C-alpha cells in the first residue's frame, strides 16, 4: 500500500501545483495519473476475486482519466469552453465523492479517503477561479 500512497501523494502535489500556478495541464495531470493508479489497482482486485464492484470502480476512474487527459489545446475563453471545464470539474467532484464512499465500505485503508476528499474539493477551487475570471482560459 505504501507505493500507492506515495504515488497518490505525488498526484495530489501535481494537482495542487496546477491550482497554485493556475495551470490546467498540471491540474489535469494529477487527476489523470491518480485515475490510472486506481484503475490498475481495481483491475488487480477484480482479477483476484472477480467481484464486479472492482470492475465498476476501475471503469469509473478510467472515466476520470479520460476526462483529464492532459492536452495543450488552447481554450478560447468562450462560454462553451468555460461550461465544458465546469462540467468536467463537477464530474471529478462526483467521482471522488464516490471514492470516499468506496473506501468506507471496502477493505481499502482509511487513509485513501483523505486523498478522495481533497480531490473532491480541489475542483471547487478551479470552478471558482473560472467563474470569477481569475484564471486564464486561453494561452494566446
C-alpha positions in Angstrom: 0.0 0.0 0.0 2.9 2.4 0.6 3.8 2.7 -3.1 0.2 3.6 -3.9 0.2 6.2 -1.1 3.4 7.7 -2.4 2.1 7.9 -6.0 -1.3 9.3 -4.8 0.6 12.0 -2.8 2.7 12.9 -5.9 -0.6 13.1 -7.9 -2.1 15.4 -5.3 1.0 17.6 -5.2 0.9 17.9 -9.1 -2.8 18.9 -8.9 -2.0 21.4 -6.1 0.8 22.9 -8.2 -1.6 23.2 -11.1 -4.0 25.2 -8.9 -1.3 27.4 -7.4 0.1 28.2 -10.9 -3.4 28.3 -12.4 -2.2 25.7 -15.0 -4.8 23.3 -16.1 -2.3 20.9 -17.7 -0.7 20.2 -14.3 -4.1 20.2 -12.6 -5.4 17.6 -15.0 -2.2 15.6 -14.9 -2.6 14.9 -11.2 -6.1 13.6 -11.7 -5.1 11.6 -14.8 -2.3 9.7 -13.1 -4.4 9.2 -9.9 -7.2 7.8 -12.1 -4.8 5.4 -13.7 -3.4 4.2 -10.4 -7.0 3.5 -9.1 -7.9 1.9 -12.4 -4.9 -0.5 -12.3 -5.4 -1.3 -8.6 -9.1 -2.1 -9.0 -8.4 -4.3 -12.1 -5.9 -6.2 -9.9 -8.6 -6.7 -7.2 -11.1 -7.8 -9.8 -8.6 -10.3 -11.2 -8.1 -11.7 -7.6 -11.8 -12.1 -6.6 -14.0 -11.4 -9.6 -16.2 -9.0 -7.7 -18.0 -6.8 -10.2 -17.7 -3.7 -7.9 -14.0 -3.7 -8.6 -14.6 -3.6 -12.4 -17.2 -0.9 -12.0 -14.8 1.2 -9.8 -12.0 0.7 -12.3 -14.2 1.9 -15.1 -15.3 5.0 -13.1 -11.7 6.0 -12.6 -10.8 5.4 -16.2 -13.6 7.9 -16.9 -11.7 10.3 -14.6 -8.5 9.7 -16.5 -10.2 10.2 -19.9 -11.8 13.5 -18.7 -8.4 14.8 -17.5 -6.2 13.5 -20.3 -3.6 16.3 -20.5 -3.5 18.2 -23.7 -2.2 21.6 -24.8 -5.3 22.6 -26.7 -5.8 26.3 -26.3 -9.1 27.3 -24.9 -10.6 30.4 -26.5 -12.2 31.7 -23.3 -15.7 31.3 -24.7 -18.7 30.4 -22.6 -18.6 26.9 -24.2 -15.0 26.3 -23.0 -15.9 27.5 -19.5 -19.0 25.4 -19.5 -17.1 22.3 -20.5 -14.4 22.9 -17.9 -17.1 23.3 -15.2 -18.9 20.1 -16.2 -15.6 18.2 -16.2 -14.8 19.5 -12.7 -18.2 18.7 -11.4 -17.7 15.1 -12.7 -14.4 15.0 -10.8 -16.1 16.0 -7.7 -18.8 13.3 -8.0 -16.3 10.6 -8.9 -14.1 11.4 -5.8 -17.2 11.7 -3.5 -18.0 8.1 -4.6 -14.3 7.3 -3.8 -14.9 8.4 -0.2 -17.9 6.0 -0.1 -16.0 3.1 -1.6 -13.1 3.5 0.9 -15.6 3.4 3.8 -17.4 0.3 2.7 -14.4 -1.7 1.4 -11.1 -3.1 2.7 -9.2 -0.1 1.3 -7.1 1.6 4.1 -8.9 4.7 5.5 -6.0 7.0 4.5 -7.3 6.7 0.9 -10.4 8.6 1.8 -8.4 11.7 2.6 -7.0 11.7 -0.9 -10.5 11.5 -2.3 -11.7 14.3 0.0 -9.0 16.6 -1.3 -9.6 15.5 -4.9 -13.3 16.3 -4.4 -12.6 19.8 -3.0 -9.9 21.0 -5.4 -12.2 21.2 -8.5 -14.4 23.6 -6.5 -11.4 26.0 -6.4 -11.0 25.7 -10.2 -14.7 26.3 -10.7 -14.4 29.4 -8.5 -11.4 30.7 -10.5 -13.1 30.1 -13.8 -16.5 31.6 -12.9 -14.7 34.7 -11.5 -12.3 35.1 -14.4 -9.3 34.6 -12.2 -7.8 32.0 -14.4 -6.8 32.4 -18.0 -8.7 30.1 -20.2 -6.7 31.0 -23.3 -3.0 30.5 -23.9 -2.5 33.3 -26.5 
